Amino acid sequence: MQLPYVYRVSKYDPADRDDHGYYTGTEDTISDHGEIEAAYLQAVKAFAADTSIDHLSVREPEVSSLAHFGVERSLGGFGLDRLLPGGLADFHDGAEMPLDIGLELIRLMLRDSGAWCRLEVEDVFAVHVGWDQYLYVGSSRPCQGALARARELGLFPEHLDVSPYDFEPEEEGVLRPGDDDFWAGLHSAVGCGRAGLLEEIYVQNASRWHRLTCDTIDTVRAGLAPRARLAVWPALSSDVSAILGALPAEGIVEGVWQDREGQIHSVVADDDEFPELAARISDADAAALLPVYADERVPLLSAVMPDRDGVVRARWQAEQSLSDLAK
């Protein structure tokens, strides 16, 4: 549902924009970690009060990966360790938190911590941070009091038809639940040796890897993050020399390997980093190379985990799998 009232709130005076709408004033594009940042948080609090909400849900969480495009340096643990009891483990789609914790999460986003998400109450309220200290707030109510409060705080709220950061489903995605049918198919694929590695994409740009056998599948399933996206790959190979020999001359690949202690690691590397990747894989028990480019990275099976009641409430979709492309 598109919320009827959407506002862009910022420290940038509209009077300081050129004919194309670009800001030409002197305000910096990073947080001041002070009065202006506090004004943003007070404005969100005012919009929440006008909408009568005191809790927020995390939607589509993501963390920085290969490149961090924020102006400020990423924080260790993306700043989540001191905010959520379980740190990154508690930063998942659908996670609910009181408003005061949500405000601190907005502070992290204003500071380019490396973690980002939409915060929402479905069909009632939404808030998220865009580039360059632009804040977007949506509400089911006009929030006249909050608009006045934002102006008192020295901010400039502007009405929009829609936020440019509203969720849009991927055109190539697939709506498929990780239900009993999916897991039965996975059992069969593992049992016949076709599959053996599960990628658990628990937030955007971050994965956990699970080496599968028919005896471990149920345990892995029970420990997955809520609403995680799943991608199934062939098993890791114990012929590490052959894996190293398959490194391309150039390009980007993802190396996945299991170390001597049984831990699974993954690194995305370009050709300049291949020597380091090879050194790390050379002492592994088993390894694999996976493509990175979207048109080449096609898993055997894919799905999105439903909630406990069997309903898929995640808005992101599974990647297209080989079975989809064969149709």
N, C-alpha and C positions, 0 to 999 in steps of 0.2 A: 504494500500500500504506500503510495506517495503521500507524504505528509503535506497538509495544505499550507503550512507556514514555514518557510525556509529563509534563514538569514545568514549572510556572511558577516562575521564580526572581526574587526581588525583594528590595529592602531594607526592605520593609514587613512589620512583625511582624503575623501573623494575630491576635494578641491585641488589636490596636488596630483591629479591624473591628466595625462595628455589626451588628445583627441581620440586615441586608440584605446584608452582605458588603462594605460601603463602608469604605475606610480612613479613620480619624479621627485618626491620629497626626500627628506633626510633621514627618515626612520630606518634603522638597521633591520636586516632580515633574520637576525638571531634573537633569541630570548635574552632579556636583560637580567634574568634570574632575580628580579626585584619587583618594583611597584607595577610595572606594566604587565609582567607575567601574572602577578597577583590579581590585577584587574581582569585579565582573561578568565581566571578561575572563579572570581566573584560573579562575573557575567554569566558563566555557565550555571553557577549555583542559583542565580536569579531566574534563569530560564527554567531550570528544573523545578523551582518553587512555584512558578506560574503554571507549570504543567502538572503539579502535584505528584511528582515522582521522587523517590528516595533511594532507589536501587537502579543499577544499570547492568546490562548483559554485554559481554564481549562478543563481537561478530568479526569474522574473517581476520583473525590475528596474523600478523606477519613479523618477521625479524629481518634485519639486514643480512645479506649473504656475501657474495663475491665483492660487491661494491656497496659502500655506504654513501648515499648521495646527500645526506644531511650536511649542514655547515659545521656542526660541532662533532667532536669525536665520540664514537660509540662508547657507552659505559660497559664495564664488566657485567655480564649477566643481563645486559640491556637495561639495567636499573631495576629489574623486577625482583631481584633477590631480597631487597629491603622493603618491598612493597607487598608482595604476596607470600603467604606462608610457605608454599611450595615453589616459589620463584617461577621459572619458566614452565614447570609442570602444571601450574595452576592457570597459565595463560592459554586458554583453549576456547574454541568457539562455544558459546553458550554459557561460559562461566559467569556467574552472577556475583556482584559486589555492591556494597553500600556506596552511596553517592560520594562520601568523603574519600574512599579508596579510588573511585572513578576519577575524581578531580586530580588526585596525585598521579594517576596514569596519564591524564591529559597533560600534566606538568612534564612528565617524561617525554611525551610526544612533542611538546613545544621546545624541549631541549634537544631534540634529535637523538634520543637515547639509542636508537636502533630498533625499538619495538613500536609497532603501530597497530591500530585496530579501529573499528567503528564501535561506539558505545551506544546502546539502544534500549528502549522499551518498545516492543513491537507495536506498530500502528499508533504510537503515542508520542515518542520522543527519540531524537537521534542527535549525536554530537560526534564530530571527528575533526582532526587537525589536517590541514593541507600544507602545501609548500609555503615557505616564507611567512610563517606566523599568521596564516589565514585560518580562522576557526569557522566551522559550519554547524549551525544548530537548526534542527527541524522540530516542529511541535504540532500537536493536534489543536493547539490553541494559539491565538494571536500574540500572547505574551507582551502586552503593552507595557506592563510594569517593568518587565525585564529589559525591554528596549530602552526605556527611560533610565533604568539603572546603568546599563552599558554606557549610555551617553554621559551620565554623571561620572563614571569611572574614566572618562577620556577616550573611550573606544567609539568606533563608528560602525553601527549595524546597518546593513543594506539588505533589502528584500530581494530574494532570488526566486525563480520558478523551481529550480532544482539544484542540489549540490553537484559539482563536477566529480565528487568522490562517492556518489551513491553507488551501491553495488550493481554491477552488470554481469550476468552470467557469461562464462566463456562460450564462444560460438562452437568450439570443437569439443566441448565437454559432454559427458554422458551421465544421465540420471540413473544411477544403479546403486542399490543399497547393499551394504556388506551384511546380508541376512544369512539365514541358514542355507539357502540355496547356493549363495556365493561360497560359503565355507565348505559345503559338500563338494563343490567343483574344485576348490583348492586342495582338499584332501586327495581327490582323484589325481590332480596334476602332480602333486608331490609324490604320491604313491607310485606313479608310473615313471618318475624321474624327469618329468618335463619341467617342473618348477622346484625351487628350493630356497628362494630369497624373497622376503617381504619388506617392502619399503613403507614405513609408516610416516606419512607427512602430517605431523601433528600441528604445525603452524606453517604458513607460507614461508618458503625458503629454508625450512629446517626439517630434517628427516631422522628417524631412528630405523635401524636395520635389524632384521631378525632372520637367522638361518633356520630353516624349517625342516622338520621331519614329521612323519605321521604321528609320532608320540608327543611332539611339542606344540602342534598347531593350536590345540584348545587352550593351553597355557598362554601362548602369545595372544590369542584373541581376547582373553580375559584381562590382559594388561594394557590394551591399547588406549590411547587418549580418546576422550569423547569427540565424536564427529570427525575423526581423522580420515584423511584420504589414503587409500591403499593402492599400491602397485606391486604386482607379483612379477618376479624375474626368474630366469634360470638359476640353478644352484651355483654357488661359488665353486671354482675349480681348484683342486689340489695341485694341478700342474702349473705352479707359479711361473716356471721358466717360459711356458707357452704364453701365459698372460703377458709377461714382460715383452716377449717377442712380438706381441700384437699391438704394442703402442705405435700409433701412427707417426709419421714424420713431422706432421704439423697439425694444428687444430686444438680442440679442447675435448677432454674426456673426463668422466668421473671414475676414479678408482675406488673400488670397494674391497676391503680385505678383513680377514679375521686374524688377529694376532695370536701369539702362543698362549696367552691367558684366556682366550676365548672371546675377547671383545671385538666387535665389528666397527670399523672406521670407514669413513668415506671422505674423499677430497676431490674437488673439481680443479683440474690443472690444465694449463695451456702448455705448448711445446717448450717454452722456456723453463717450465717447472717439471717437465718429464723426468729429468735426472733425479730430482728429489723424490718424486712419486715412486720411481723405480726402486730407489734405495729403501723406501718405507715398505714397499710390497715384497721386496726380495726375501725378507725374513718372516713372511706370513705363512700361516698354515694353509690358507686358501684365499683366492682373490677373483675378481672379475673387473672388466672394463665396460662401462655403460656409456652410450652416446648422450650428449648434452643437448644437441640441437633438436628443437621441437618436432620437426618432421621425421627424425630418426629415432627419437626416444619413445618407443611404443612397448608398453608392458604386455605380458601374456594375459593377465587379468587385472581388473581394476574395480574399485568400489569406494563408497563413502559410508562410514559407520553410522548406523541409525542410533537414536536414543534408546534408552532401556525399554521403552514401550514399543519399539519396532518402527517408529516414525522417523523418517529422515528430515531433520529440521535445518541441517547445514545448507547454506545456499550455494556453496561451491560444489563443483561437480567432479566426477572421476575423469581421469584421462581416457582417451580412446585407447582400447586394447586391440590386440591382434584379432580377437573375435569380432570386434566392431568393424574393423576394416575389411574383414572377409565377407561381410554381409552385402 
